[in-house]
């Protein structure tokens, strides 16, 4: 008797199962929007696809007379730049601190409690402090994302490195490897797939911090645009922007996953649950 626990979809079946919930949500929205507009043709809460397409045609194809730029392009470029700088800095910091804390007992004793303490502080709570210290420019927004995701990534990386079998470390030292070579040749190759996974899992919170910072103090960005038009109940712009952010997040996640599978195939065992 075949158990559901051991049944796995393959090929087109797996793709179909992934598309069905999305299609169901879209269908549910279309039915609800149609019902609301049947009662009130001027309803703004659930805009029709035609209304959203018309609004996004303006946002994606027409230049803003004030800035001379296409709003969607300018907002996307600004948000991705902030996100890229912050996530890149977080990844580099995670790699250095994670390897240090995971491998070196003195670093673990000295930095471990500090990282653990910072990781429990809600990043949004320190946003006013960041604006006071760094001003309302780009730095505060980038630092918020960095502070929001780095401590968790460092703790995860340090725990993963510390869990490397002691036999591997001893064998490297027996063969004459220094601490530096042990970190580079034993710990680093095993840490990289974990770092990519940490980046993937941190993308969601990173977007939250980015949108929050842009909503409070910004003049361009995806979050700025959403909170700018909300005062007009412009759901025909807000919903497509949310969908665009989701698409960007999915694409970035797939890029990271592809990088991990190509560069570190041994970390993705065939037939596994990943």
URMO-V969747 format. One record per run of one state. SS is the DSSP state (~ for helix, > for strand, _ for the rest). FROM is the first residue (numbers start at 1). TO is the last residue. Records with the same first field share a line. If there is no record, write none. Layout:
SS: FROM-TO + FROM-TO
This chain:
_: 1-3 + 7-11 + 40-48 + 62-62 + 64-69 + 104-104 + 120-122 + 135-137 + 163-165 + 175-178 + 217-221 + 233-234 + 264-264 + 268-274
~: 4-6 + 12-39 + 49-61 + 71-103 + 105-119 + 123-134 + 138-162 + 166-174 + 179-216 + 222-232 + 235-263 + 265-267
>: 63-63 + 70-70
